[in-house]
Amino acid sequence: MTHAQQKKQSATTQQSMKNNPFLRKSPLQYQAPEFDKIKDNHFKPAFDYGLKEQLANIDKIINNPAAPTFENTVLALENSGEVLGRATILFYNLTGSNTNDYLQKVEEEYAPVFAAHSDKINLNEKLYKRIKAVKTDKLDAESKRLVEYYIHNFELAGANLSAENKEKLKEINQQLATLSTQFSNKLLEARKKGAVLISDVKELDGLSADELAAAATDAEQAGQKGKYLLALQNTTQQPLLQNLKNRETREKLFRGSWTRAEKGDANDTRETIEKLAKLRLQKATLFGKKNFAEWSLQDQMAKTPEAAMGLLAKLAEPAVETAYRETKEIQEVIDAQKGGFGVQAWDWNFYSEQVRKAKYDLDENEIKPYFEVTTVLEKGVFYAAEKFYGITFKVRKDLPVYHPDVVAYEVFDRDGKSLALYYLDFYTRSNKSGGAWMNNFVPQSHLLGQKPVIVNVFNYQKPAAGKPSLISYDDVETMFHEFGHTLHGLFADQKYVSISGTNTPRDFVEFPSQINEHFALEPEILKNYALHYETKQPMPQGLIDKIKKAANFNQGYATTELVAAATLDMSWHTVTDEKQLIPVLDFEKEALNKYGLLVPQVPPRYHTPYFAHIWGGGYSAGYYAYLWSETLDSDAWEWIKANGGVTRENGDRFRKYILSVGNSVDLNKAFEAFTGHKADIKPLLRSRGFIK
């Protein structure tokens, strides 16, 4: 590069930095992101600036000649990295919900950089010693908790390792970050390419006119006009399997889902997974732990892999027994229709729906017209939050968004004062990761004067133009679930970001989201949102009664697929010797067989090659958390129902003891403060219909 070229590049960089929205707090309400000003090329300069800025802040802390205090050490560390934090929060939301080739390349480029940066801080011996030297006897409870949080995090990150092992750990962490990002990018492409293309509409018999229109639109967007594209969701089972009458099409769709990331092409994730599993074991060994799960669970409520597996074992036996009974019922239907075949995984949803119709006179297609997506949100999810917590919502069309499908709301507290901003992104896109989630755009902090700015992202099928978006009851529950995470973020009431809101152990963070699912079937709430999209009439009481009677239908399947996935996760992460890491598909089969979960008709909710939670997300050795949290949720819901149900008094109590404490208190004690007792598994077994 010539001197003139260097000068021109430098001038371009300076201009880019001058206009970079990440270098300052957003002037919008509550620092809402300036999506109308943020460009893809703003991220790299903001990352580079933010990385240098935070390390400069760390240098000031460790070179401070004054004795370590809470203010000059812990608080200074907590407040470091403002620009980097602002840029990375938005970057990772966009790479999950609205990515492109450029962002994916940046993500892969910076994954090892960010990992190395974290290690420069967490493995900094001088910084660790200063934090350890801070006197906490005169601190308030939350500040004392923050000191404990940092000490524990530093130790979990390797602060006590030898100099030699710290260097090994840095290398492992960078490799893990790179591989995890590669896995996510491969999987996004695999999900896109795994979609099933159908030429003859006769093969799609059973799908509604709206579902056919959506499939035709997807095909046209993929350059296959006149055909039908069945896009994949992230789970093993696919919603359309419930209605497809053609068995060959069902098998094609199921196999498209099951084999999406194991085709031996550029998007095959198996080699990446094997490398990740080996590196995680190596990491655990550096810490003197037998396996990765033993290292990972130290700061969780379960504490040990044995405790997590103990919970899974208590659920596995009754779940599998129930699933086999359900299999028998389905086979009887097939035989009665002279099907001439044994039930397979791709038949389950189609025939279980027929069993449900026969047993409960309940048809999913009879339900769907009552669940229009925006009505469910505003008259269901929002209405429940208003009844229980006193909060209200108002659409904000003036706030910029990152995609035309995104809608913004302002949230008002029980006293009518503005509380937060909430963004919602409903529909699936080819450049969006599968699943549903909640993120903070701006985390709550009294110290920083920040109110929550939150987003929920979903993957509902976008309807054809002018058509309603009708969703299943499972999708309704998903909406209530993710909004439960939002409530956890909305009611955050901490001084410090690091222990605010949803910054809790994984096996607690799902508790607020899962308990919020219960509101979907509460009579007053259900009647308010279950409105026929054409007639606007409420769902008839007879249909409501059928839904409630069928609440535990298919629980053998639902629990077995969930326990199987959690067991797979724990099996991969309790390996103690690299020799145990046999090829991915063989490993999965052996693990499921070992724990009695190899049920051909009931595959795991996530097959190892596309188990994004554990290979690309933050749930490695943590997928059990959903069931651990559900134990808390079922117990707490029984308490609510026994103490007046959906009342403002109970809502205020739940907000006080659970939703507003973040990670600033002992969460086992927080649960006991709410219910008056330690968590018991029996309510969970009752809620799933395994005991009375």
N, C-alpha and C positions, 0 to 999 in steps of 0.2 A: 504494500500500500504506500503510495506516495505521500509526501508531507501535505500536499493540498487535499488529498483524499482523507487523510487523518483529521485535518483541520475541519473539513466539511462534516465528517462523521461526528466529531466532537460538538460542533455547532448544532447538528440535528439532535444529538442526545440532550444537550442543554435545553434546547427548545422544548423537547418532549418532556423533560423533567419540570420545566417551568409550568407547563399546562397539565401536569399529571395530577389527576384528582385524588390520588392516594396520599399525596404529600401533605394534605391538610384535612381537617375534619370537614365533613360535608356540611354545607350551610342549610341543608334541608332539615325539616322537623326531625328531631331525635337522631340526627346524623344519618338519615336514610340514604342509601346509596344513590349516587348521581348516574344512574344507568344511561341517561341520555348523553353523558360526557365521557363515560368510561369506554375506552377502546382496547382491543386485544393487545396492541403494542404498548400499552401503559404498564402491563404487569411486570415484564422483565426489568425495566429500569426501577420500578418501585421495589421489587424484590432485592435488587442489588443495593439500592440505597438503604433499604430497611435492614438488610443483613449487616451492613457496615455500621449503621447507626446503633443497632442493638449491641454489637460487640464493643463499640466505643463506650456505651453505657455500662457494660459489664466491667470494662477496664477501669472506669472511674470508681466503681464499687470496690473492686479488689485492691486498688492502689490508694484508697482513701486512708490517710494516716490516722484518722480518728478511730477510736475503739468501735467495734461493730454494735450497732443499735438496730432496733426494728426499722426505724425510719431510713437510716443510711445504707441498709443492706437488704432486708426483706422487702420493704416497700419500694425501694429503688429498683429491685429486680422485678417486682410485680408490675411496675409502671414502664419497664423497658420494652422496646420493640413495638411501639405504637404503629408506625407506618407499616412494618412487616405484618403485623396482626390484621390491620385493616385490609391490606392487599390479599393476603392468603385466604381470609374468610370468604371474600367474594370470588376469588379464583376457584376455590374448590367447590363452591356452589355451582359455578358456571360449568366446570368440567364434568360435574355430575348431571346437570339439568339441561345444558345447552352448549355442548362442546363442539369443537371443529378440529381440523387437522393441525392448525397452528397451536391451539391450546393444548392438544394432546402432546405435541412435540415439546412444548414448554414444560408440561407436567413431567415428562420423562427426564428432561434435562435437569430440572430442579429437585426432583425427588432425592437424589443422593446429596445434593447441596444442602437441602433443608435438614436431612438426617445428620450430616456432618456439623451443621450449625448447632443443632440441639445438643450434640455431644460436646461441642466446644464450651457450652454453658454447663450442662449437667455433669460433665467429667472434670470441671475446673476445680482443682483441689483447694485453691485459695478461697474461692467463692463458697465452697461447701463448708470450709472451716469457719468462715465468717458467720454463715447462717447458724452453724452449730453453737457459736459463741454468743449469740443474741440472748439476752436475759428476758424471760417471758413472765416473771412473777407479777409484774405490775401491768401487764397487757390485758385488754378486754378479751372476752372469750373468743370472738371471731378472729381477732389478730393473733391470738395464741394458736388457734386452729390453723391459720395460714402458715405460721412458722412450722408447725408439725407437718403440714401438707408438703412444704418444700423439702424438709429434711427427708421425709419418706420418699418423695419423688426422686431426689438426688441419689438416695441409696438404691432404690429400685432401678435407676438408670445406670448404676455402676460406680458411684462416687467412692466406694470403699475397695474397689478393685486395685490390683497392683498396676504399676505403670505399663508393664508389658501387656497385661490383659485389657487395659483400657484401649490400647492401640488395636488389639484384635477386635474388641467390641466395636470400635469406630468403623472398621472395615466391614464387619458383619452388618451393622446398622445401615450403612450406605447401600450394600448389596440388597438387603431386605427392602429398602425403600424403592430401589429401582425395579426389583422383581414384582413388588406389589402393584406398582403403577403399570408395568407391562401387562400383568394379569388383567387389571381393570380395562385397559385399552383393547386387549385381545378379546375379552368377553363382550365388550360393547359391540365389536365388529361381528363376533360369533353369533350374538343374539340377532343382529340385523340380518346376517346371511342365513341364519337358521330358519327364517320365516318360510312358510310353505306356500308355494305358488300353485294355484289351481286354475286349470283352463276351462273345465266344464262345470257350469253352475249346478248341474245335477248332483255332482259329488258333494255339494254343500247343503243338501236337503236337510231341513230342520232349523237352519239359521233364519233369523228374522230379516225382514226387508231392510231394517236399519243396519244390522250386522253385515249383510251382503253389500250394502252401499258403502260402508266403512272399509270393507275388504277391497272393494273395487277402487276406491279412492287411494288406498295404500298402494295397490298395484300400479295405478297410473303414475303416482309419484315416484315409483321405482322404475318407471320406464316400461311398464308392462300393461299398457292400456288394453281393456277388453278382458283382462284376467282378474283373478282374485288373490290377494296376498293375506295370509293368516300370520300376522306378526306374533312374535313370542313375548310372553311375560317372563319375569325372572325366575319364577317357581317351576318345579317339575310339571305339575298338572297345569293345564291351560283352560281358561273359562269356557271356550267354545266347545270343548269336548262334551260338555253337558247336553248340548242340543244336536250335535252332528249325528245323523242317522246312519250314514255310510260308514261301515266299520273300517274299511280300508283307509278312508280319509282320517278317521280317528287315529288309527295306528300311525299314519304318515305324520300327523301333527304331533302326536306323543313322541315319536322317535326323533322328529325334528328338534323337539325340546330337549330330550334326553341326550342326544349325541351332538348337540350344537358345538361343544368345545373339545371334541375328541375325534376330529376327522383327519388328523395327520397333516393339516394345512397350516398356514401362518397364524391362524387363530386358535390352534390347539393349545390348551393351557396346561397339559399334564406335566411336561418337562419343567415348566415354571413352578408348578406346585411342588414337585419333588425337591427342587432347589430350595424353595421357601421352607419346607418342612425340615430339611437338613440344617439349614442355617439357624432356624429357631432352636433346634436341639443344641447346636453348637453354642448359641447364645446362653441358653440355660446352664450348660455345662460350665461356662466361664463363671457363672454366679454360684457354682457348687450345688446346683439343683439337679434332681434326677431327670426332670423333663421340663418342657416349656410351660406346661400348665401349672406346675408347682411354682415356677417363678412368676407367672402372670397373675395368679389368683391371690397373691399376698395382700393386695389392697382392695379386694372385693369382699362382699358380705359372706360368701361361701368360704373364703380363706384357703381351702385345699381342694385338689381334684377329687379326693375321696368323698368330700361332702357334696360336691356337684354330682358325681356319679351316683351317690346314694339317693339323691332326689330322683334322678332319671330312672333308677332301678325300681323305685316305688311306683312309678307311673307305667313303666314298660310292660310289666306282666298283665295288669288289668286292661291296658290299652290293646295289646296284641290279642288277648282272649276276646275282647269285644270286636276287634277287627275281623277275626275269623268267623264270628257269628254273623257279622255284616256281610262277609264274603258268601256265606251259605245262603243268606236271604237273596243276594243278587243272583247267585247261580240258579236258584229256584225260579226266578223270573225268566232268565235266559232259557232254561229247560222248558218252562211252560210255553214259551214262544217258539219251541223247537229250533233254538239257535244253533245247536250242534257244536258248541265250542265252550271251553272253560274260560271263566272271566279273567281278563288281563287288565293291567293298569290303565290301558287306554279305553277300557269299557266301563271303568268304575263310575265315573261321574254321570255317564249316560244312563246306566241302569240303576244307580243308587237314587237318581232323581225319580225313576219310575217306582222304586220301592217307597220313597217318601210320599209320592202321590197316592200309592195304595194304602200305606199305613196312616197317613195324616191328611189325605186328600189335599195335599199342598203342591202346587206347581210353581216353580221359580219364575216361569214366564207370566204367571198370574200376578206375581209380586212386583216384578220389575217396573211396570207402568206407574207404580206409586213411588218410585225412587228416582226422581229427576235430580241430577247432581247438585245444582245450585239451590234447589228447594231443600234438599237434605242438609246442605251446609247452613243455610240461613235460618230455616225454620226447625231444624233438628239440632245440629251441633251448636250453633250460636244460642238457640233458645234454651237448650239444656244448661249452657254456661251462665245464661242470665238467671235461670231459675235457681241454680245451686250456688252461684258465686255473685250474682248481681251485676255482671259486666255486660256491656252492650257494644254494638259494632256499627260502623258507618263506612260505606264505600268511599274511597279517595281516588278519583279519576285524575287528579292533578299530579300525582306522584309518578315519576318515570319508572318503567319496568324493563326487565331484560328480554322479554318476549311478549308478543301481542296477547298470548293466552293468559298471561299473569294478571291477577286482580289484586289491588291493595285495599286494606281496610284500616281505619283507626279504631282502637279499642278504648273504651271508657270504663273506669272503675265503678264500684258500687256507689261511690259518692258523686258520680257524674264527671269526675276529673279525668282528663286524658291520661291513659296508662301506657299505651304502646302502639306500634304499627305492626300490621300482620299482612304478609303477602301469600298468595295462594296460586299454585301452578298445577292445574288438574290433569292435562292430557299428555299421553305418550307421544314421543317423537323419536325418530331414528337416531338422533344425536343425544338422547337422554338415557342415563343408566336406568335399569329396571328397578322396581320396588317403589317404596314411599318413605319419606323421611322428613324430619324437621331440622332446621338450622337456624342459628342466630346470624343475622347480618350485623347487628350491633348488640353485644351482650350487656346485661344490666350491671350497673355498678354505682353505688352511692358516692364512692370516693371520686369517680370520674364524672359524676353527674349524668350518667347514661341510663336512658330508659330502653327497654327491649325493642328490637326490630327483628321480627321473626318471619321465616318462610316455611310453608309446608309444600312439599313436592309429591305429586302422585303420578300414576301411569294409567289413568282411565282412558278407554278408547274414545277418541274424538269423533263425534257423530258427523255424518255428512251435512253439508250446509243446509240450514233451516230445520234440521231434525233435533229432537231432544236428546240429551245424553242420559240414558237410562242405565242404572247400575244395579248389580246384584246385592243381596243382603250382606254378603261377605265384603263387598266394596264399601257398603255403608259402615260396617264395623271398622274397616281400615281407616275411614275418614274420622270417625270418633277416636280411634286409637292415636293417630298422628296428632290430632288436636289435643289429646291428653298431654303429649310432649310439649305442645305449644303452651298449654296452661301452666306447665311446670316452669317454662321460660318466662311467661307473662307475669307470674306472681313472685319471681325471684326478688329477694329483699336483702341482698348482701352488700357489704362495702367493696369486696374484692372479686374481680372477674373470675379468678382461678377456682373459687369455691362457690360460684353463683349459679343459680338455676339448675340446669341439667348436667352440670359438671360434677356428677356423682359416680359411684361405682356402677358398672354395666348392669349388675344384677339387682340394682335398685331403680335405675333410670326407666326401666320398662313398667314399673309399678304404677306411676301416675297415668301412663298411656293406656295400660290395660284396664284400669278401673274405670276409665272414661268410656270404654266400650259398653259397659252395663247400661248406660243412659239410653242407648239406642232402642231398647225394648221397654223402657219405662212407659206405662200407659199414656200419661199426659203428654209426654214428649213425642212418642210414636204417632199419636193422633194428630199432633201439630204439623209433622213434616211428611207423613206418608199420605201424600195427596196425588190423586191420579193426574198425570200430566195433561190430559185433555179435558176432563170434566171438572178438575180441581176438587172433586169430592174426596173426603177422607177414606182411608182404607176401612172396609166393613169390619165390624167387631169379630164376625165369624172368621175372617181371614187372619186377623190379629191372633185370635185364639189358636188357629192352626200353627202359626209361626212359633208361638210360645210352646205348644205341645211338642213341636218338632225341634226344640232348641238343642236337645242332646242327640239328635239324629246324626249318624255318621261320626260320632265322637271317637270311636275306635280307630277309624282311618285318620281323622284329624290329629289325634294325640300320637298315634304310632308314627306318622310321617314327621312330626315335630321332634319326638324323642329320638327317632332314627337319625335325623340331621344333627341334633345336639350330641348324640353318641359318636357320630362320625367325627365331629369337631374335636371332642375330647380324646378320641382314639388317636387321631393324627398328632395331638399335642401332649399325649402321655407316653409317646415312644421314648425309650431310654437308650436305644442303640441304633445307629444308622443302618445296621443290617436288617432291622425290622421294617425299613422303608422300602418295601417292594413296590412294583409298578402300581400306579394310582388305582386302576380298576380292580386289581387283585386285592389291594389293601382294603378298599371299601367293602368288597364282598366278605372278606375274612372278618372285618370289624363288626359288620352287621350280624353275621352268622354267630360270632362269639357271644353276643348279647341277646340272641334270640329275636333279632329284628330284621332278618332276611326274609321278608314276606313279599313274594313276587308281585302280588296284586297291590301292595302298598309301598311304593318306593319312597325314599326319603324326600322331604320337602325340597331339599337341594341336593343334587348329585355332586360329588366332589369336584368335577371339572368346572362347574359353574356356581360354586358355593362362595358367592361374592362377600358375604359377611365375614368369612374367616381368612380369605386370601387377599382380598382387595379392600376390605373395610376394617373396622376396629374391634371385631368380635372374635379374634383368634383365641381359642380356649375359653370363649365367653358366650357361645350360642345358648348354652343351658340357661343363661340369664333370663330369657323369656319365661321359662317355667319357674325359675326361682322367684321372679317378680310376680308371676301369676299366683304363687302361693300367698304372697303378701296381699295381692289384689283381691283374691277370693275371700280371704279372711276379713279384710277391711270392709268389703262390700256386705258380707253377712252382718257385720257390726252396724253399718249404716242402715240396712234394712230393719234390723232389730231395734233401732233407735230413731224411728220416725221417717226413714227413707230420704227422699230428695227434698230436704228443707234447707233454707238459708242457714240455719244454725249449724247443721252438719257440714254444709259447704264451707262456712267460715272456719269450722274446726279443722277440716281437712286441709284447707289453705294454710292455717296457722301451723299445724304440726308436720305436714308433709310437703306441700307445694312451695312454701316460702322459705324453707330452711336451707336449700341448696345442699352443700356438703359442709356446712358450718357446725354441724352437731353430729353426735353418734347416731347413725340412721337406724340401728336396731332399737335404740332408746326412743327415737322419734316415733317409730311404729308402735312401740309399747305405750307411749304417751297418748297416741290417738285411740288405740283399741283397748288399752288397759291390760293387755296380755302379750306374751310372745307368739310369734306366728306359728300356725298349726296347718299341716297339710290336708287335714280332713275336709275343710271347706272346698279346696281345689278338687279333691276326689268327688265330692258331692256335685260340684258345679259341672263336672264332665260326665256325671251320671254313672260313675263307677261304684259308688256306695250310696246308701240312702241316709 
